[in-house]
Amino acid sequence: MSFIKQVRFLHKWLGLISGLIVFIVSITGCIFCFHDEIKDITRKEWRIVEPQNKPFILPNVLQEKAQEIAPNVKPTMVSYYGKNRSAIVYTYSEKESLYLYFNPYTGKYLKTENPETDFFIIVEYIHLYLLLPDYIGKHIIGGATIIFILLLISGIIQWWPKRKSDIKRSFTVKWAAKWAPCKL
């Protein structure tokens, strides 16, 4: 097998493997990018509230209510996302974490969500770690991305016309050309 054939063989198989990983990371990134908008549409019963002309309840009040509802976890953070959005109390314990949704004006409890079973958190973990332990997954994704970029560069080098006279033809699309199946 000649050197050129070996390079093309490696280029093809490394490209398929790294391309598959980059494709998975890209698709999950696109899905996760719009997770707030999708959640607002699919879970509006507890994510959207009627705006009122009064101030939000203080965070410590919401933390106390969260502690009453879920006594096994510790409230760690309260987030207010806007006038028409529910407040979220983030909780944590060694065994589990929960998100508790409250009306920020009245303090009414709306819903508890487990982030470990949430679709978008799973999508995020696929995006970041391919559902592998983080110290393994991030290295696989990083390596696949570096290989993918190197293969893009080597593919351009392989494709680049050998003669200057072929450059214009290589960068021109033949709109009138007939379609033919690709040979692999």
C-alpha positions in Angstrom: 0.0 0.0 0.0 1.5 3.3 -1.1 1.9 6.3 1.3 -0.9 8.2 -0.4 -3.3 5.3 0.0 -2.4 4.9 3.6 -3.0 8.6 4.3 -6.4 8.4 2.5 -7.3 5.3 4.4 -6.4 6.9 7.8 -8.1 10.1 6.7 -11.3 8.3 5.9 -11.6 6.2 9.1 -10.3 8.8 11.5 -12.8 11.2 9.8 -15.7 8.8 10.3 -14.9 8.2 14.0 -14.1 11.8 15.0 -16.9 13.1 12.7 -19.4 10.9 14.5 -18.3 12.3 17.9 -18.3 15.9 16.6 -21.8 15.3 15.1 -23.1 14.0 18.5 -21.6 17.0 20.3 -23.0 19.4 17.7 -26.6 18.0 17.7 -26.7 17.9 21.5 -25.3 21.4 21.7 -28.0 22.6 19.3 -30.7 21.0 21.4 -29.3 22.3 24.7 -28.9 25.8 23.3 -32.7 26.1 23.2 -33.5 24.3 26.4 -35.0 27.3 28.2 -37.3 28.1 25.3 -38.3 24.4 24.9 -39.0 24.1 28.6 -41.0 27.3 28.6 -43.3 25.8 26.0 -43.5 22.2 27.4 -43.5 23.0 31.1 -45.3 26.4 31.2 -47.6 25.2 34.1 -44.8 25.7 36.6 -42.2 27.8 34.7 -44.4 30.7 33.7 -46.3 32.9 36.3 -48.6 35.9 35.9 -46.6 39.1 36.5 -47.8 41.2 39.4 -47.1 44.8 40.5 -45.4 43.8 43.8 -41.9 42.8 44.7 -40.6 39.3 44.8 -40.5 37.4 48.0 -37.1 37.4 49.7 -34.8 34.4 48.9 -34.6 33.3 52.6 -38.4 32.9 52.7 -38.3 30.6 49.6 -35.4 28.7 51.1 -37.5 28.1 54.2 -40.4 26.9 52.2 -38.2 24.6 50.2 -36.7 23.2 53.4 -40.3 22.4 54.6 -41.2 20.7 51.3 -37.9 18.7 50.9 -36.4 18.3 54.4 -33.7 15.8 53.2 -31.9 18.4 51.0 -30.3 21.7 51.7 -31.3 24.8 49.7 -28.2 26.2 48.2 -29.3 28.9 45.8 -32.4 30.9 44.7 -32.8 32.2 41.2 -35.3 34.8 39.9 -35.4 34.7 36.1 -37.8 37.5 35.3 -41.2 39.0 36.0 -43.2 36.3 34.3 -40.9 33.3 35.3 -41.1 31.2 38.4 -38.3 31.4 41.0 -36.2 28.2 41.4 -34.7 27.0 44.7 -31.7 24.8 43.9 -31.1 22.1 46.6 -28.4 19.7 47.2 -27.5 16.6 49.4 -25.1 13.7 49.1 -28.0 11.5 47.8 -29.9 13.8 45.5 -30.4 17.3 44.1 -33.8 18.9 43.4 -35.1 22.1 41.7 -38.2 23.5 43.5 -40.3 26.0 41.6 -42.2 28.7 43.4 -44.3 31.7 42.4 -41.9 34.6 43.2 -44.8 36.9 44.2 -46.8 34.7 46.5 -44.3 32.0 47.5 -46.8 29.3 46.3 -45.1 26.0 45.6 -45.5 24.9 42.0 -43.3 21.8 41.2 -40.2 19.8 42.1 -37.9 18.6 39.4 -35.1 16.1 39.7 -32.2 17.3 37.5 -30.7 13.8 37.3 -33.7 12.5 35.2 -34.3 15.8 33.3 -34.0 15.3 29.5 -32.0 18.5 29.0 -29.5 17.7 31.8 -28.9 14.3 30.1 -28.4 16.1 26.8 -25.9 18.4 28.4 -24.0 15.4 29.8 -23.9 13.8 26.4 -22.7 17.1 25.0 -19.9 17.5 27.6 -18.9 14.0 28.4 -20.7 11.5 26.1 -22.3 10.1 29.3 -18.9 8.9 30.4 -17.1 9.9 33.6 -16.1 13.5 33.1 -12.3 12.8 33.2 -12.7 10.3 30.3 -15.5 11.9 28.2 -14.0 15.4 28.0 -10.6 13.9 26.8 -12.4 11.8 24.1 -14.4 14.9 22.9 -11.2 17.0 23.0 -9.2 14.5 21.1 -11.9 13.9 18.5 -12.2 17.6 18.0 -8.5 18.1 17.5 -8.4 15.1 15.1 -11.4 16.5 13.2 -9.7 19.9 12.8 -6.5 18.3 11.6 -8.4 16.1 9.1 -10.2 19.2 7.8 -6.8 20.8 7.1 -5.4 17.6 5.6 -8.5 17.2 3.5 -8.1 20.7 2.0 -4.4 19.9 1.3 -5.4 16.6 -0.4 -8.1 18.3 -2.4 -6.1 21.4 -3.4 -5.3 21.5 -7.1 -1.8 20.5 -8.1 -1.6 23.1 -11.0 -2.4 26.8 -10.9 -4.5 26.5 -14.0 -6.9 24.1 -12.2 -7.6 26.5 -9.3 -10.4 28.4 -11.0 -12.1 25.2 -12.1 -11.8 23.8 -8.6 -13.5 26.8 -7.0 -16.3 27.0 -9.6 -19.6 25.1 -9.2 -20.8 23.4 -12.3 -24.5 24.2 -12.1 -25.4 22.5 -15.4 -23.5 19.2 -14.5 -25.4 16.0 -14.3 -25.7 14.2 -11.0 -23.6 11.1 -10.6 -23.3 8.8 -7.6 -20.2 9.2 -5.5 -17.6 6.4 -5.5 -16.3 5.5 -2.0 
